[in-house]
Amino acid sequence: MEYGKKERGRSKSRFGFDAFMSNINATL
């Protein structure tokens, strides 16, 4: 989760969102 926030400057709409959704899906 923290990684996505740190890398938001590079491509938050791509990597950040993808990683965030993947994390939620994995948790659920």
C-alpha positions in Angstrom: 0.0 0.0 0.0 2.8 2.4 0.9 4.7 1.6 -2.2 1.8 2.7 -4.4 1.6 6.0 -2.6 5.3 6.6 -3.0 5.3 5.7 -6.7 2.2 7.8 -7.4 4.3 10.5 -8.9 5.4 8.2 -11.7 2.2 6.5 -12.8 -0.5 6.4 -10.1 -3.3 5.9 -12.6 -1.5 2.7 -13.9 0.7 0.9 -11.4 -0.7 2.5 -8.3 -4.4 1.7 -9.1 -3.5 -1.7 -10.4 -1.5 -2.6 -7.3 -4.2 -1.2 -5.0 -7.0 -3.2 -6.7 -4.8 -6.3 -6.7 -4.1 -5.9 -3.0 -7.8 -5.6 -2.2 -8.7 -8.5 -4.4 -6.0 -10.7 -2.7 -7.2 -9.6 0.7 -10.8 -10.4 -0.1 
